């Protein structure tokens, strides 16, 4: 072959390579057909963020990140190639705040003139269907498989008290609290609900119930009184639900697809929402807003995932994220997305300090509350420019609980003898072999009052209230987002969409300008975590989730106990 022929072949080959690359790029960037339908599957754990570590892969599975669902819906709303959304709802784990976030996104999507249908095999199978049905009523039409049921029958809450078990084990919970309603300790110290515990719990259960009734009534075009009557009549079989107007169709999934194909003009090109996000890409605006996610129990150190407790908000990870955001001159504002029942007082204060430094550096700070932002979760939020929460968000619980488990009786029972040696009057202060003395109780209360006074003071400063007014709505009382707004503990009802609008307004970004969200803390890849672990890995034992309730409480207490400080934490609610 001549040199010229070889050159020609090489040039042709190079052109083919370039052509393939260009075609691949076009397919990746613009592979969304006109008339495409986005498929969203809502199932399993729906979380605020994930940690890509081996431990989280083994124990946490592959949860779905809430913002991926809502971002896909929002981008589909603005994409003229997308005609509709087909959702599949299966058993999931998320609180009312997250459910309302998805409902709001679907509402905006439908308001744009596009359709959204949902399919469910059943709405609860020998379990509550309240939450999934409430979610489903945000859609135009509800499709139910013929053998499915609609288990709509009201709210049921249960609190597990461990005191009786601790007594049998010879363990004494030496705990106390500031705040009439600060019931975090009650699961250890009581055998049943106190009057204050019952009052606060019933209050937010009633708020949740009212919100669910209102949402169903709006979605199904029914009177609230009618929905209330239906709830008291339920649960329902599929045919009964169809007859009562609770669902629109009884059909199998293939029939659902066939109907949507007709609805979509005879064709049904479908993209799963994660694939759609990959193809759609994100906004390319010059203005950037940092979104810092803080989820789980608050402790000092790095954020992580504990197989018993779940996600942990580490003060070190969150403060690093705030420093990165406030030192980046291109970031115009910060949204702090909080989903936490609280935790360490020290860790909460360290995070709060960084929120104030960010504001001092001229970065508007907006809090977006998810399912829960109570105790320490409210502490880290109180100093923001604006606070946004969903109507169903659990918030407030301004109070303090502290103490230790005294295990002497347990060790006596199993025949184990420990002989402590002590130098210093209070060297055994945290020792689990004895109860607090009167002198130590006085120290204990001094520290709790110091924390409570600091807590109420920073809330008063952040919310423009007097300390007396904060104390009145504090006392450890848990509030729904609706009541928190009435009491002045938050500014607006809504989710991330409203938080972004406030961040735009506070930082002067025009509505017409695209905004790019920068998510922090930055994620380490699985390979990075395996090759360069930040902390020594701990050996864990995998236990089925349904058997974890008592162990979760003990593990949670153990993790908080490592802090050697007083706590701002509430137990997770168990409500169906």
N, C-alpha and C positions, 0 to 999 in steps of 0.2 A: 504493500500500500504506500502511496506517495505521501510525502510530508504534508502536502496540501489537503489530501483526503483525510489524513489523521486529524489535521487541524479543524477541518469541517465537521468531522464526527465529534470531536471534543466540544466544539462550539454548540453543535446541536444538542449534545448531552447536557451541557451547561444550561442551555435554554429550557430543556425539559425539566431539569431540576428546579430552575427558577419558577417555571410554570406550575409544577406540582406544589411548591411552597406557597405560591400565590393563591392557587385554588384551595389548598388546605386552610390558609389564613381566612379566605373569604367564607369558607364553610363554617369555620369556627366562629367567626365574628358575626356572620349574618345568616346562619342556617335556620332561620325562623320563617316558616311559610306564612303567607297570608291566610287567615282563617284558623290559625293554630289555637288549640285549647290547652291550657296549663293544668296538669294533674297534680293535685296536692294530697298526699297521704298524711293524715294526722294520727299517729300511733306511738305507743311506747313513751319513753321519757321525753318531755318537751322542756328543754333547759335554756337558761340564758347564755351559757357559754360552755365550751368543752375544753378538756385538757388532753392533749395528745401524748399521753404517757402509756407505758405498758400496763401499769396498774389500772389506769382508767379504762383501757381497752378490755382488760380481763374482768374487772369488777363493775365498771360503769356501762359496758356494752357500747352500742353506737346510738346515743341519743340524738334527737333532732333539735337544732338550735332554733329558738323562737324567731329570731330576727331573719333567718333564712326564709321562713314561711311568709312573714309579713313583707319582707323586701320583694319576694317574688310576686305577691299580690299587688303591691304598689307599682312595681315596674310593669306588670301586665296591664294595669289600669291605664298607664300612659302610652302603651305600645299599640299602635293601630293595626298591627298584625295579629293581635290576640283578640279572639271574639268571646271567649268564655273561660270559666274555671269549672272543672269537675273535681270534686273533693271526695275522698274516701276516708271515713272516720271509723277507726278501730279503737279498742281499749287503749287509753292513754293515761299518763300521770302528769297533771299540771293543775295549778290552782285557778281560782276564779279570775284573778288579775290577768293571767296569760290568755285564758279563754276570751275575756273581754277585748284583749288586744287583737286577737284574730277576728272576732266579730266586727270590731270597728273597721278593720282593713277590708273585710268582705263588704261591709256597708258602703264604704267609699267606692269600691270596685263596681258595685251594682248601681250606685248613683251616677256613674259615668255612662250608663246606658248598656253595659255588658251584662251577660247572664252568668249565674253561678248556681250549680246544682250539687247536691250532696247525696252520697250513697252510704248506707250502713247495713251490715248483715243483721245486726240487732242493736237495740239501744239498751244495753245492759243485759247480761245473761246470768241470772241468779245474782245480780248485783245492781247497784243504783245506776240509773240512766239519766239522772238530772243534768249533770254537766254536759255530756255529749248531746243531749236533746236541746239544751239551751244554746249550745254552739251551732247545732244544725239549723235552728230557726233564723239564723242570720242569712240563710241562702234562699234563693227564689223558690226552689222545690226540693222536697225531701223524699228520697227513694229508700224503701225498706225491703229487704229480702222477705219473701212470703213466710218463711218459718220464724222470722224475727219478732221480737216484742218491743214495746216501749215502756220501760220501767221508770215511769215518771210518778213519783209518789212523795215528794217533799224531802226536806233535809233532815239528816240524822247525824248527830255528832257524838263522839265517845271520847272520854279521857281515861286513860289507864293509870291507876294509882298503884304505886309500888310499895307503899308503907307496910302493908300486911306481909308482903314477901320479905322486905328488909327485916321486919321483926322476927320472922321465922329464921332468918339467916344470922340473926344477932348483930345486925348493922343498924347503927343509929344515925339518922340524918340530922346533923347539927347545923341547921340552916335558919336564916331569918331574912327579912326583906324590908325595904322602905316602900310604902305604897299599899294602900288598902287592897288594890286590885292586882298587885304583882304576884300572880299565881304560878310563876315558873317553878317555885320550890314545892308547890302543893302536891305534885305527883310523887314526891319523895316523903313529904312530911305528913300528908293527910291520907285517910282511907276513902274519903268521898269529897264531893265538891263543897266548898264553903259557900255562903250566901253571895259573897262578892264575886267569887269565881263563876257561879251560876249566872248572876246578873250580867256580867261582862260578856260571857259566852253567848247567852241567849240574845243579847243585843246585836252582836254582829251576825249571828245566825238569822235573825229576823231581817236584818238589812240585806243579806245575801238572798234570802227567800223573796223579798220584795223586788230585788233586781232581776231575779230569774223570772218571776211572774211577769214583770213589765216587759222584759225582752221577748218572752214567748208570745205575749199578747200582741206586741208590735209586729213580730215576725209572721205570726199566723193570722193577723187581723181579727183578733178576738178581744172581748172585754176582759179586763183583769179579773173581774168577779167570776167569769166563765172559766178562765185558766185556773183560778184558785179552786173552783168546784171540780175541775177535771183532775187536778193534782190529788185532791182528797178522794177521788173515785178510783185512781190508778192503783196498780199498773195495768197495762192493756196488752192484749194480743195484737198481732199485726192487723187482722181484719177490724178489730175494735178501734184501733188507732186510726185506720183509714176512715171508718164510719164517723169518728169524732172530729175529723178534720185535723188530726195531729200530724199526719203524713199525707203526701200527695199521690204516691204510687206504691203498690206492692209488686216488686219485680226482681228477678235475678240480675246479676251484674251484667251478663251478656245483653239482656233486654234494656238495661240502663244505657249501655254503650250504643245499642242500635237506635234508641230514642234520641240520644244526643247527636248521633250522626245525622239524623233527619233534622233535628233542631239547628244543626250547624250547616245546613245547605247540602246535605248528601255526602259530606266528607268529614272525617274526624282525625286530622293530624294532631297527635298528642305529644306534648313534651312534659316530662316530670319536672317538678319545680326546681330541683337542684341543677338539672341539665339546662333548664331555661336560664337560670342565673348565670351559668357558665357561658352560655351563648350570648346572653343579653349584655353582660358586663355591667359595670357600675358607672355612676355619674363621673364626668371628667372635668367638673368645674374647678376653678382656681381656688375658691374659698373652701377651707377645710374646717370641720368640726370634729373634735375628738370625742369618742364614745368610750368611756371607761366602765367596764363591767365588773361589779363586785357582787358575787353570789355566794351564799352559804354562811356557815358559822364563822364569826370573826375571831381571829387569833393573831398573835404576833408571828412574824416569819413569812414564808412564801405561801402563795395560794396553791391548793392541791385538791385531790379528790380522795376521800376516805371511804372505803367500802361500806362501813357501818353508818357513818354520819352523812355522807354525801359530799357535795362541793364545799370547800373551805375558802373563805376570803382572808388571805394573808395580808397583814398591814404592810409588810415589806414590798410585796408585789404591787399593791394599790398605790402606795406613796411613790414608788418608782415611776408608775404610769402617770401620776399627776405631775411629777417633776419633768418628765419628758414632754408632756403636753404644754405646760406653762412656759417652758424654755424654747419651744418651737414657735417662732414668730409668725409662721404661716397658719397656725391654728387660731381661729378667731373666737372659738367658744368651746366649752367642755360640757358634755352631758354625762352625768354619773348615773348609770343604770344600776339600781340597788334591788337585790332580792335576798334579804337576810333577816333572820329572827334575832340577830344580835350575837353577843359573845363577850370577849374580853373588853373591860373598860379601858385598859391601857391601849390596846390595838385600835379601838374605836376612836380614842382621842388623837392618836397619831395620824389616823386618816383624816379626821376633822381638821387638824392643823394644816394639812396639805390643801384641803379645799379652800381654806382661808388665804393661804399664800397664793393660790391660783387667782382668786378674786383680787388680791392686792396687786398682782401683776397685770391686771386689766383683762383677765379672761372671764367673761360671763359664765356662771356655773348654773346649770339646770339639772335638777334631780328628776329622774324618771323611775318611779317605783313600780315593781312588778307584782308578784303575788303577795309579798310581805316585806315591810321595811319597819320593823318594830324594835324596841329596846335599842341595842347598839346600831341596828339598821336605821333607826330614826336619828340617833345621835350623829352619825356620819353625814346625815342629810340636812340637818337643821340649819346650817349656816349658808345655804345656797341662795342665789338670787331669786329663783323660783322653784317650787316643788310641784310636780305633776304625779297624780296617782289615779289608778282605775277606781271606779266605785266599789269594787270588791276587794281592793288591796287592804291587807291588814297592816295598820300603822299605829304609831303612838307608843303605848306601853312605856311611858317615861317613868322609870323606877329602877331599883337596884335590888339584886338578890345575891346572897353570899353564904358560904358555909362549907362544910366538909362531911364526908361520910366517916363515921367512927366505927371501925371494924373489929374492935376488941372481942365482942361477943362471938363473932364469926370464927376468929382464930381460936378462941377457947373451945368452941364447939368441935372444931376439927383437930384439936389437940396440939395446936402450934403455939409455941411460946416465944414472945419477942421481949427482950430486955433492953430498953433504951438507956442511953447515957446522955447527959445534958450539961452543957456549960452555957450559962445565960438564962435569965428568968423566963424568956419567951422563946427559947430555942425550939421548943416542941409545938410552936403555934400552929403549924400546918400538919403536925403528926396525926395520922389517922387512928392512933391507939388510945386517944383520950378526948373527952369533950372539952370545949372551951371553959376555962375558969371564969369567975366573975370579972377579974382584972382583964383577962383576954377578951371577954365580951365587950368591955368598955372600949378597948382598942378597935375591935371589930366594928362597933357602931360608929366610932369616930371616922373610920375609913369609909363606911357606907354613906354617912352624911356628907363627907367631903365630895364623894362622887355624885350624889344626888344634887347637891347644891351646884356643882359644876354643870351637871346635865341640865338642870332647870335654867341656870344662868345663860348657857349658850343657846338654848331654845328661845329664851326671852329675847336675847340679843338678835338672833337670826330671824325671828318671826315678828319682832316689834311688839312684844307683849311684856307685861310685868312678870316677875318671878312668881308672884302670888297667883296670877292668872294661869301660868303654866302649871303650877302645883295643882290647881283646881282641875285641870284636864289631864293631869299626869297621874300620880298615885298608882302607876303601873297599869292604868286602864288601856285596853286594846280597843281600837276604833276601826270601823270600816272607812274606806276612802271617802264615802259620802259624808259621814259624820265628821271626819277629819277636816273636810273643807268647811263645814258649818262652824267648826270650832277654831278655825284659823291655823290649823297645823299644816295644811297644804294650800296651794293657790288655785290649781285647776284640776278638773277631772279629765282623764285621757291617758294616752300612752306615748310611745316614741314619736308618733306623728306630731302631737301637740308639743312635745319637748323640743323637737327640731324647729318647729315654727317659733317657739319662744327664744331658742338660741339664735336664730336668724335675726329676730327683732332686737334682742339685747345687744348683738354684735353689729347691727347695721347692715346685714347682708340683704340685698333686694330680693323680693320674692321671685323675680324673673331670672335670677342667677342660680345656676346649678351649684349644689353643695356636695362635696366629697366627704364621706364619713371615714374617720381613721379609728379603727378599733384597737383599744389597749386594755390590758397589757398585751404586748406582742406574744404570739404563740411560738413556743419551741416545737420543732418537729419531733416525731417519734424517734427518729434516728439520733437527733441531738440529745434527747432525754435518755436514750439507751447508752450512747457513747460518752456523754458528758453530763451525768446526773448532777443536779444542783445540791441535792441532799441525799444521804444514804437511804436506800430503799428499805422498806419494812416488810417483813413476811406477814402475809394476811391469809385468812381462811375464808373461802367463799361459802356464804350461807344464803339460802333462799330468802328473798325480800319479805315474804309474808310471815316469816318466823322471826323477823328482826326487831319488832317493836320494843320489847324490853331491853334488848341488847343495844339498840340505837341510843336509848336514853342513857345507859351506863357508859357507852363509848363517848357520847357527847359530853357527859360530865367529866370523864377522864381527860379528854382533850382540853376542855376548859380548865380543869384542875392543874394542868401543866403550867398555866399562866401564873399561878400563885398570886392572883389578884381577885378583886371582886368583879362580879359579872353583871352584864346587861343583856340577859338572854331570856327568850321565851321558848317553851317546848313547841315543836311543830304540831299543828292542829290535825286531828284525824276526823275528817268530816266527809259525809257522802250525801 
